[in-house]
Amino acid sequence: MEGNLVRYTLRVNPQLLEKLGYIADFEGRSKNKELEQMIKRRIAEFEAANGKIDTMQR
């Protein structure tokens, strides 16, 4: 799976990154995995309200 992952650089306020690290540690995850979980939850919320996103349209 590692071979098909996309790298994305995120510029963020240091305090936000520190807080994200706190949450990630609390959940037993890396910051990267915590962000991935947050993104998945947000997509699920969006699709529940607006319908499935068809990524082939873009």
mmCIF file as gemmi writes it, N, C-alpha and C atoms, coordinates in Angstrom:
data_model
loop_
_atom_site.group_PDB
_atom_site.id
_atom_site.type_symbol
_atom_site.label_atom_id
_atom_site.label_alt_id
_atom_site.label_comp_id
_atom_site.label_asym_id
_atom_site.label_entity_id
_atom_site.label_seq_id
_atom_site.pdbx_PDB_ins_code
_atom_site.Cartn_x
_atom_site.Cartn_y
_atom_site.Cartn_z
_atom_site.occupancy
_atom_site.B_iso_or_equiv
_atom_site.pdbx_formal_charge
_atom_site.auth_seq_id
_atom_site.auth_asym_id
_atom_site.pdbx_PDB_model_num
ATOM 1 N N . MET Axp A 1 ? 0.825 -1.194 0 1 0 ? 1 A 1
ATOM 2 C CA . MET Axp A 1 ? 0 0 0 1 0 ? 1 A 1
ATOM 3 C C . MET Axp A 1 ? 0.865 1.252 0 1 0 ? 1 A 1
ATOM 4 N N . GLU Axp A 2 ? 2.024 1.189 0.586 1 0 ? 2 A 1
ATOM 5 C CA . GLU Axp A 2 ? 2.904 2.354 0.693 1 0 ? 2 A 1
ATOM 6 C C . GLU Axp A 2 ? 3.222 2.954 -0.67 1 0 ? 2 A 1
ATOM 7 N N . GLY Axp A 3 ? 3.308 2.131 -1.697 1 0 ? 3 A 1
ATOM 8 C CA . GLY Axp A 3 ? 3.671 2.607 -3.021 1 0 ? 3 A 1
ATOM 9 C C . GLY Axp A 3 ? 2.625 3.481 -3.684 1 0 ? 3 A 1
ATOM 10 N N . ASN Axp A 4 ? 1.364 3.375 -3.286 1 0 ? 4 A 1
ATOM 11 C CA . ASN Axp A 4 ? 0.317 4.161 -3.943 1 0 ? 4 A 1
ATOM 12 C C . ASN Axp A 4 ? -0.149 5.343 -3.095 1 0 ? 4 A 1
ATOM 13 N N . LEU Axp A 5 ? 0.62 5.704 -2.089 1 0 ? 5 A 1
ATOM 14 C CA . LEU Axp A 5 ? 0.258 6.851 -1.255 1 0 ? 5 A 1
ATOM 15 C C . LEU Axp A 5 ? 0.835 8.14 -1.841 1 0 ? 5 A 1
ATOM 16 N N . VAL Axp A 6 ? 0.079 9.21 -1.744 1 0 ? 6 A 1
ATOM 17 C CA . VAL Axp A 6 ? 0.496 10.515 -2.238 1 0 ? 6 A 1
ATOM 18 C C . VAL Axp A 6 ? 1.061 11.328 -1.085 1 0 ? 6 A 1
ATOM 19 N N . ARG Axp A 7 ? 2.151 12.021 -1.314 1 0 ? 7 A 1
ATOM 20 C CA . ARG Axp A 7 ? 2.712 12.918 -0.307 1 0 ? 7 A 1
ATOM 21 C C . ARG Axp A 7 ? 2.083 14.297 -0.479 1 0 ? 7 A 1
ATOM 22 N N . TYR Axp A 8 ? 1.788 14.927 0.657 1 0 ? 8 A 1
ATOM 23 C CA . TYR Axp A 8 ? 1.173 16.25 0.64 1 0 ? 8 A 1
ATOM 24 C C . TYR Axp A 8 ? 1.807 17.08 1.744 1 0 ? 8 A 1
ATOM 25 N N . THR Axp A 9 ? 2.339 18.217 1.396 1 0 ? 9 A 1
ATOM 26 C CA . THR Axp A 9 ? 2.944 19.104 2.382 1 0 ? 9 A 1
ATOM 27 C C . THR Axp A 9 ? 1.868 20.009 2.964 1 0 ? 9 A 1
ATOM 28 N N . LEU Axp A 10 ? 1.825 20.082 4.276 1 0 ? 10 A 1
ATOM 29 C CA . LEU Axp A 10 ? 0.829 20.898 4.968 1 0 ? 10 A 1
ATOM 30 C C . LEU Axp A 10 ? 1.533 21.991 5.746 1 0 ? 10 A 1
ATOM 31 N N . ARG Axp A 11 ? 1.154 23.231 5.496 1 0 ? 11 A 1
ATOM 32 C CA . ARG Axp A 11 ? 1.674 24.356 6.278 1 0 ? 11 A 1
ATOM 33 C C . ARG Axp A 11 ? 0.631 24.683 7.329 1 0 ? 11 A 1
ATOM 34 N N . VAL Axp A 12 ? 1.052 24.689 8.593 1 0 ? 12 A 1
ATOM 35 C CA . VAL Axp A 12 ? 0.097 24.856 9.681 1 0 ? 12 A 1
ATOM 36 C C . VAL Axp A 12 ? 0.753 25.606 10.836 1 0 ? 12 A 1
ATOM 37 N N . ASN Axp A 13 ? -0.064 26.315 11.588 1 0 ? 13 A 1
ATOM 38 C CA . ASN Axp A 13 ? 0.384 27.023 12.768 1 0 ? 13 A 1
ATOM 39 C C . ASN Axp A 13 ? 1.028 26.029 13.741 1 0 ? 13 A 1
ATOM 40 N N . PRO Axp A 14 ? 2.191 26.346 14.309 1 0 ? 14 A 1
ATOM 41 C CA . PRO Axp A 14 ? 2.869 25.415 15.228 1 0 ? 14 A 1
ATOM 42 C C . PRO Axp A 14 ? 2.009 24.981 16.417 1 0 ? 14 A 1
ATOM 43 N N . GLN Axp A 15 ? 1.183 25.885 16.933 1 0 ? 15 A 1
ATOM 44 C CA . GLN Axp A 15 ? 0.33 25.528 18.07 1 0 ? 15 A 1
ATOM 45 C C . GLN Axp A 15 ? -0.707 24.481 17.66 1 0 ? 15 A 1
ATOM 46 N N . LEU Axp A 16 ? -1.251 24.605 16.448 1 0 ? 16 A 1
ATOM 47 C CA . LEU Axp A 16 ? -2.199 23.601 15.966 1 0 ? 16 A 1
ATOM 48 C C . LEU Axp A 16 ? -1.516 22.246 15.813 1 0 ? 16 A 1
ATOM 49 N N . LEU Axp A 17 ? -0.295 22.259 15.302 1 0 ? 17 A 1
ATOM 50 C CA . LEU Axp A 17 ? 0.442 21.012 15.132 1 0 ? 17 A 1
ATOM 51 C C . LEU Axp A 17 ? 0.741 20.365 16.481 1 0 ? 17 A 1
ATOM 52 N N . GLU Axp A 18 ? 1.069 21.181 17.47 1 0 ? 18 A 1
ATOM 53 C CA . GLU Axp A 18 ? 1.329 20.666 18.815 1 0 ? 18 A 1
ATOM 54 C C . GLU Axp A 18 ? 0.061 20.034 19.398 1 0 ? 18 A 1
ATOM 55 N N . LYS Axp A 19 ? -1.072 20.689 19.209 1 0 ? 19 A 1
ATOM 56 C CA . LYS Axp A 19 ? -2.337 20.149 19.704 1 0 ? 19 A 1
ATOM 57 C C . LYS Axp A 19 ? -2.717 18.868 18.969 1 0 ? 19 A 1
ATOM 58 N N . LEU Axp A 20 ? -2.468 18.843 17.672 1 0 ? 20 A 1
ATOM 59 C CA . LEU Axp A 20 ? -2.713 17.617 16.913 1 0 ? 20 A 1
ATOM 60 C C . LEU Axp A 20 ? -1.85 16.481 17.453 1 0 ? 20 A 1
ATOM 61 N N . GLY Axp A 21 ? -0.591 16.78 17.773 1 0 ? 21 A 1
ATOM 62 C CA . GLY Axp A 21 ? 0.304 15.773 18.342 1 0 ? 21 A 1
ATOM 63 C C . GLY Axp A 21 ? -0.216 15.247 19.67 1 0 ? 21 A 1
ATOM 64 N N . TYR Axp A 22 ? -0.764 16.132 20.484 1 0 ? 22 A 1
ATOM 65 C CA . TYR Axp A 22 ? -1.342 15.722 21.764 1 0 ? 22 A 1
ATOM 66 C C . TYR Axp A 22 ? -2.493 14.738 21.535 1 0 ? 22 A 1
ATOM 67 N N . ILE Axp A 23 ? -3.395 15.089 20.62 1 0 ? 23 A 1
ATOM 68 C CA . ILE Axp A 23 ? -4.535 14.213 20.32 1 0 ? 23 A 1
ATOM 69 C C . ILE Axp A 23 ? -4.047 12.889 19.758 1 0 ? 23 A 1
ATOM 70 N N . ALA Axp A 24 ? -3.097 12.935 18.839 1 0 ? 24 A 1
ATOM 71 C CA . ALA Axp A 24 ? -2.565 11.717 18.226 1 0 ? 24 A 1
ATOM 72 C C . ALA Axp A 24 ? -1.956 10.801 19.29 1 0 ? 24 A 1
ATOM 73 N N . ASP Axp A 25 ? -1.155 11.372 20.186 1 0 ? 25 A 1
ATOM 74 C CA . ASP Axp A 25 ? -0.565 10.577 21.27 1 0 ? 25 A 1
ATOM 75 C C . ASP Axp A 25 ? -1.657 9.951 22.142 1 0 ? 25 A 1
ATOM 76 N N . PHE Axp A 26 ? -2.672 10.73 22.462 1 0 ? 26 A 1
ATOM 77 C CA . PHE Axp A 26 ? -3.777 10.249 23.275 1 0 ? 26 A 1
ATOM 78 C C . PHE Axp A 26 ? -4.459 9.057 22.613 1 0 ? 26 A 1
ATOM 79 N N . GLU Axp A 27 ? -4.601 9.113 21.29 1 0 ? 27 A 1
ATOM 80 C CA . GLU Axp A 27 ? -5.271 8.048 20.532 1 0 ? 27 A 1
ATOM 81 C C . GLU Axp A 27 ? -4.323 6.915 20.138 1 0 ? 27 A 1
ATOM 82 N N . GLY Axp A 28 ? -3.033 7.065 20.454 1 0 ? 28 A 1
ATOM 83 C CA . GLY Axp A 28 ? -2.057 6.024 20.116 1 0 ? 28 A 1
ATOM 84 C C . GLY Axp A 28 ? -1.709 5.99 18.638 1 0 ? 28 A 1
ATOM 85 N N . ARG Axp A 29 ? -1.736 7.157 18.006 1 0 ? 29 A 1
ATOM 86 C CA . ARG Axp A 29 ? -1.449 7.254 16.566 1 0 ? 29 A 1
ATOM 87 C C . ARG Axp A 29 ? -0.34 8.259 16.333 1 0 ? 29 A 1
ATOM 88 N N . SER Axp A 30 ? 0.201 8.195 15.123 1 0 ? 30 A 1
ATOM 89 C CA . SER Axp A 30 ? 1.106 9.248 14.668 1 0 ? 30 A 1
ATOM 90 C C . SER Axp A 30 ? 0.251 10.444 14.25 1 0 ? 30 A 1
ATOM 91 N N . LYS Axp A 31 ? 0.871 11.597 14.1 1 0 ? 31 A 1
ATOM 92 C CA . LYS Axp A 31 ? 0.132 12.774 13.607 1 0 ? 31 A 1
ATOM 93 C C . LYS Axp A 31 ? -0.428 12.492 12.226 1 0 ? 31 A 1
ATOM 94 N N . ASN Axp A 32 ? 0.344 11.823 11.399 1 0 ? 32 A 1
ATOM 95 C CA . ASN Axp A 32 ? -0.106 11.513 10.05 1 0 ? 32 A 1
ATOM 96 C C . ASN Axp A 32 ? -1.361 10.635 10.075 1 0 ? 32 A 1
ATOM 97 N N . LYS Axp A 33 ? -1.349 9.589 10.889 1 0 ? 33 A 1
ATOM 98 C CA . LYS Axp A 33 ? -2.518 8.698 10.966 1 0 ? 33 A 1
ATOM 99 C C . LYS Axp A 33 ? -3.717 9.406 11.582 1 0 ? 33 A 1
ATOM 100 N N . GLU Axp A 34 ? -3.461 10.3 12.544 1 0 ? 34 A 1
ATOM 101 C CA . GLU Axp A 34 ? -4.561 11.065 13.14 1 0 ? 34 A 1
ATOM 102 C C . GLU Axp A 34 ? -5.2 11.969 12.086 1 0 ? 34 A 1
ATOM 103 N N . LEU Axp A 35 ? -4.385 12.635 11.288 1 0 ? 35 A 1
ATOM 104 C CA . LEU Axp A 35 ? -4.922 13.469 10.204 1 0 ? 35 A 1
ATOM 105 C C . LEU Axp A 35 ? -5.717 12.625 9.212 1 0 ? 35 A 1
ATOM 106 N N . GLU Axp A 36 ? -5.207 11.445 8.881 1 0 ? 36 A 1
ATOM 107 C CA . GLU Axp A 36 ? -5.909 10.559 7.958 1 0 ? 36 A 1
ATOM 108 C C . GLU Axp A 36 ? -7.284 10.177 8.517 1 0 ? 36 A 1
ATOM 109 N N . GLN Axp A 37 ? -7.356 9.861 9.804 1 0 ? 37 A 1
ATOM 110 C CA . GLN Axp A 37 ? -8.642 9.534 10.425 1 0 ? 37 A 1
ATOM 111 C C . GLN Axp A 37 ? -9.588 10.733 10.404 1 0 ? 37 A 1
ATOM 112 N N . MET Axp A 38 ? -9.058 11.928 10.675 1 0 ? 38 A 1
ATOM 113 C CA . MET Axp A 38 ? -9.876 13.138 10.651 1 0 ? 38 A 1
ATOM 114 C C . MET Axp A 38 ? -10.423 13.403 9.25 1 0 ? 38 A 1
ATOM 115 N N . ILE Axp A 39 ? -9.586 13.212 8.255 1 0 ? 39 A 1
ATOM 116 C CA . ILE Axp A 39 ? -10.015 13.414 6.863 1 0 ? 39 A 1
ATOM 117 C C . ILE Axp A 39 ? -11.108 12.41 6.496 1 0 ? 39 A 1
ATOM 118 N N . LYS Axp A 40 ? -10.923 11.146 6.872 1 0 ? 40 A 1
ATOM 119 C CA . LYS Axp A 40 ? -11.929 10.123 6.573 1 0 ? 40 A 1
ATOM 120 C C . LYS Axp A 40 ? -13.264 10.456 7.228 1 0 ? 40 A 1
ATOM 121 N N . ARG Axp A 41 ? -13.222 10.916 8.5 1 0 ? 41 A 1
ATOM 122 C CA . ARG Axp A 41 ? -14.469 11.286 9.185 1 0 ? 41 A 1
ATOM 123 C C . ARG Axp A 41 ? -15.148 12.456 8.48 1 0 ? 41 A 1
ATOM 124 N N . ARG Axp A 42 ? -14.371 13.433 8.078 1 0 ? 42 A 1
ATOM 125 C CA . ARG Axp A 42 ? -14.944 14.617 7.415 1 0 ? 42 A 1
ATOM 126 C C . ARG Axp A 42 ? -15.566 14.256 6.078 1 0 ? 42 A 1
ATOM 127 N N . ILE Axp A 43 ? -14.898 13.388 5.323 1 0 ? 43 A 1
ATOM 128 C CA . ILE Axp A 43 ? -15.446 12.943 4.037 1 0 ? 43 A 1
ATOM 129 C C . ILE Axp A 43 ? -16.745 12.183 4.262 1 0 ? 43 A 1
ATOM 130 N N . ALA Axp A 44 ? -16.781 11.298 5.254 1 0 ? 44 A 1
ATOM 131 C CA . ALA Axp A 44 ? -18 10.545 5.558 1 0 ? 44 A 1
ATOM 132 C C . ALA Axp A 44 ? -19.138 11.491 5.928 1 0 ? 44 A 1
ATOM 133 N N . GLU Axp A 45 ? -18.854 12.51 6.742 1 0 ? 45 A 1
ATOM 134 C CA . GLU Axp A 45 ? -19.873 13.506 7.111 1 0 ? 45 A 1
ATOM 135 C C . GLU Axp A 45 ? -20.382 14.243 5.874 1 0 ? 45 A 1
ATOM 136 N N . PHE Axp A 46 ? -19.456 14.669 5.029 1 0 ? 46 A 1
ATOM 137 C CA . PHE Axp A 46 ? -19.825 15.413 3.824 1 0 ? 46 A 1
ATOM 138 C C . PHE Axp A 46 ? -20.689 14.555 2.909 1 0 ? 46 A 1
ATOM 139 N N . GLU Axp A 47 ? -20.267 13.303 2.686 1 0 ? 47 A 1
ATOM 140 C CA . GLU Axp A 47 ? -21.016 12.419 1.789 1 0 ? 47 A 1
ATOM 141 C C . GLU Axp A 47 ? -22.387 12.069 2.361 1 0 ? 47 A 1
ATOM 142 N N . ALA Axp A 48 ? -22.491 11.952 3.682 1 0 ? 48 A 1
ATOM 143 C CA . ALA Axp A 48 ? -23.794 11.675 4.299 1 0 ? 48 A 1
ATOM 144 C C . ALA Axp A 48 ? -24.765 12.825 4.049 1 0 ? 48 A 1
ATOM 145 N N . ALA Axp A 49 ? -24.246 14.047 4.047 1 0 ? 49 A 1
ATOM 146 C CA . ALA Axp A 49 ? -25.095 15.222 3.85 1 0 ? 49 A 1
ATOM 147 C C . ALA Axp A 49 ? -25.321 15.563 2.384 1 0 ? 49 A 1
ATOM 148 N N . ASN Axp A 50 ? -24.35 15.232 1.522 1 0 ? 50 A 1
ATOM 149 C CA . ASN Axp A 50 ? -24.382 15.72 0.141 1 0 ? 50 A 1
ATOM 150 C C . ASN Axp A 50 ? -24.327 14.641 -0.931 1 0 ? 50 A 1
ATOM 151 N N . GLY Axp A 51 ? -24.211 13.39 -0.549 1 0 ? 51 A 1
ATOM 152 C CA . GLY Axp A 51 ? -24.096 12.304 -1.515 1 0 ? 51 A 1
ATOM 153 C C . GLY Axp A 51 ? -22.638 11.938 -1.774 1 0 ? 51 A 1
ATOM 154 N N . LYS Axp A 52 ? -22.463 10.748 -2.314 1 0 ? 52 A 1
ATOM 155 C CA . LYS Axp A 52 ? -21.143 10.21 -2.567 1 0 ? 52 A 1
ATOM 156 C C . LYS Axp A 52 ? -20.376 11.087 -3.534 1 0 ? 52 A 1
ATOM 157 N N . ILE Axp A 53 ? -19.106 11.291 -3.249 1 0 ? 53 A 1
ATOM 158 C CA . ILE Axp A 53 ? -18.227 12.079 -4.113 1 0 ? 53 A 1
ATOM 159 C C . ILE Axp A 53 ? -17.687 11.147 -5.204 1 0 ? 53 A 1
ATOM 160 N N . ASP Axp A 54 ? -17.896 11.537 -6.44 1 0 ? 54 A 1
ATOM 161 C CA . ASP Axp A 54 ? -17.381 10.769 -7.58 1 0 ? 54 A 1
ATOM 162 C C . ASP Axp A 54 ? -16.043 11.379 -7.99 1 0 ? 54 A 1
ATOM 163 N N . THR Axp A 55 ? -14.959 10.751 -7.605 1 0 ? 55 A 1
ATOM 164 C CA . THR Axp A 55 ? -13.628 11.304 -7.907 1 0 ? 55 A 1
ATOM 165 C C . THR Axp A 55 ? -13.264 11.168 -9.382 1 0 ? 55 A 1
ATOM 166 N N . MET Axp A 56 ? -14.014 10.406 -10.139 1 0 ? 56 A 1
ATOM 167 C CA . MET Axp A 56 ? -13.738 10.257 -11.575 1 0 ? 56 A 1
ATOM 168 C C . MET Axp A 56 ? -14.193 11.485 -12.363 1 0 ? 56 A 1
ATOM 169 N N . GLN Axp A 57 ? -15.026 12.343 -11.779 1 0 ? 57 A 1
ATOM 170 C CA . GLN Axp A 57 ? -15.523 13.531 -12.461 1 0 ? 57 A 1
ATOM 171 C C . GLN Axp A 57 ? -14.466 14.621 -12.53 1 0 ? 57 A 1
ATOM 172 N N . ARG Axp A 58 ? -13.487 14.579 -11.662 1 0 ? 58 A 1
ATOM 173 C CA . ARG Axp A 58 ? -12.501 15.66 -11.585 1 0 ? 58 A 1
ATOM 174 C C . ARG Axp A 58 ? -11.401 15.443 -12.52 1 0 ? 58 A 1
